[in-house]
Amino acid sequence: MPRKSAAASQEEEKGKDTEEPLPANEKKEDEIDKLNRMLAAVLNYLSDDEVEEIDIEYLLTHTEGLREWWDQYRENNKKQIEEEIKKSLGSLSLEELESIREQIKEKKN
């Protein structure tokens, strides 16, 4: 079986080293471009003199990718809110804890 030359092995190794960072870097650049487009669309809408009342639903519907981004952002924020609530439970009074428990029971039913 023929052996690879040292130069061929080194080229292969270089290729492995440089291939991985590029897709991650490109992914970040694509994400930045996407966010820039969404921000530009929102700012164009907000700066339109003909718009008398800001319609968030219109923005979410007519700005490509904005609804998905917003849903993901809210989900991440939900987790942060849950953590804040967990941390603050120890400082609540018994009445406040019981009130929260009642709200949870009502929500389950």
C-alpha positions in Angstrom: 0.0 0.0 0.0 1.5 3.4 -1.0 2.3 5.8 1.8 1.3 9.5 1.7 4.1 12.0 1.4 4.9 14.2 4.4 3.8 17.2 2.3 0.4 15.7 1.5 -0.1 14.8 5.2 0.7 18.4 6.2 -1.7 19.8 3.6 -4.4 17.6 4.9 -3.8 18.7 8.4 -3.8 22.4 7.4 -7.1 21.8 5.6 -8.6 20.3 8.8 -7.4 23.3 10.9 -8.8 26.0 8.6 -12.1 24.3 7.6 -13.8 24.4 11.0 -13.5 28.1 11.9 -14.9 29.3 8.6 -18.4 27.9 8.8 -18.8 29.2 12.3 -17.5 32.6 11.3 -19.7 32.6 8.2 -22.7 31.6 10.3 -22.0 34.6 12.6 -21.7 36.9 9.6 -25.0 35.6 8.2 -26.7 36.1 11.5 -25.3 39.7 11.7 -26.5 40.4 8.2 -29.9 39.0 9.0 -30.2 41.1 12.2 -29.0 44.2 10.2 -31.8 43.6 7.6 -34.4 43.2 10.3 -33.3 46.3 12.1 -33.2 48.3 8.9 -36.8 47.2 8.0 -38.1 48.1 11.5 -36.4 51.5 11.4 -37.7 52.2 7.9 -41.2 51.4 9.2 -40.8 53.6 12.3 -39.4 56.5 10.4 -42.2 56.5 7.8 -44.1 59.7 8.2 -47.3 58.1 6.8 -47.4 55.6 9.6 -49.7 57.2 12.3 -49.9 54.2 14.7 -47.1 51.6 15.2 -48.4 48.1 14.4 -46.2 45.5 16.0 -48.1 42.7 14.4 -47.5 44.3 11.0 -43.8 44.5 11.7 -43.7 40.8 12.8 -45.6 39.7 9.7 -43.9 41.8 7.1 -40.2 41.7 8.3 -38.6 38.4 7.2 -37.3 36.4 10.1 -38.4 38.9 12.8 -41.2 36.8 14.3 -38.9 33.8 14.6 -36.2 36.0 16.2 -38.7 37.5 18.6 -40.1 34.1 19.6 -36.6 32.8 20.3 -35.8 36.0 22.3 -38.9 35.7 24.4 -38.2 32.0 25.1 -34.7 32.9 26.3 -36.1 35.7 28.3 -38.7 33.3 29.9 -35.9 31.2 31.2 -34.2 34.2 32.7 -37.5 35.3 34.4 -37.9 31.8 35.8 -34.4 31.9 37.3 -35.1 35.4 38.8 -38.3 34.1 40.3 -36.6 31.0 41.8 -33.9 33.1 43.4 -36.4 35.6 44.9 -38.8 33.0 46.4 -36.9 32.9 49.7 -37.5 36.5 50.3 -41.3 36.4 49.8 -43.8 36.3 52.7 -46.0 33.3 53.4 -49.0 35.2 52.0 -47.2 36.0 48.8 -46.1 32.4 48.4 -49.6 31.2 49.0 -51.0 33.7 46.5 -48.5 32.4 43.9 -49.5 28.8 44.7 -53.2 29.7 44.1 -52.4 31.3 40.8 -50.5 28.2 39.7 -53.4 25.9 40.8 -55.9 28.0 38.8 -53.6 27.9 35.8 -53.5 24.0 36.0 -57.2 23.8 36.1 
